[in-house]
Amino acid sequence: MKIADFFLAIVPPALVSGSSGDMNSAKWYIAGALIAMLLIAYLIYSLIKPEKF
């Protein structure tokens, strides 16, 4: 088996429109940033007030 055939079998092709899917849109980056900020805020709060946990 050639290595190029192996890569074509593993990597999914791009959509017909040329984009690589919905997961690369800006809304997913914004959602990830919000989740990261909430997680950091929770961790900082738990460091400041450890008696609550």
C-alpha positions in Angstrom: 0.0 0.0 0.0 1.4 3.4 -0.9 1.6 6.1 1.7 -0.6 8.4 -0.3 -3.4 5.8 -0.4 -3.0 5.5 3.3 -3.4 9.2 3.9 -6.4 9.4 1.6 -8.1 6.6 3.5 -7.6 8.3 6.9 -8.0 12.1 6.2 -11.6 13.0 5.2 -12.0 15.0 2.0 -13.0 18.7 2.1 -16.6 19.5 1.5 -17.9 20.3 -2.0 -17.9 24.0 -1.2 -14.2 23.9 -0.4 -14.5 24.5 3.3 -13.3 22.0 5.8 -16.4 21.8 7.9 -18.4 23.5 10.6 -15.9 23.1 13.4 -13.7 25.8 11.9 -16.2 28.6 12.1 -15.8 31.6 14.4 -18.6 30.6 16.7 -16.7 27.6 17.8 -13.7 29.6 18.6 -15.8 32.1 20.6 -17.5 29.2 22.5 -14.2 27.7 23.3 -12.9 31.0 24.6 -15.9 31.5 26.8 -15.6 28.0 28.2 -11.9 28.6 28.9 -12.6 31.9 30.7 -15.3 30.2 32.8 -12.8 27.5 33.8 -10.1 30.0 34.6 -12.5 32.0 36.7 -13.6 28.9 38.6 -10.0 27.9 39.3 -9.0 31.4 40.5 -12.1 31.5 42.7 -11.2 28.2 44.2 -7.7 29.4 44.9 -9.0 32.6 46.6 -11.7 30.9 48.7 -10.6 27.3 49.3 -12.9 26.9 52.3 -15.9 26.9 50.0 -14.7 23.6 48.4 
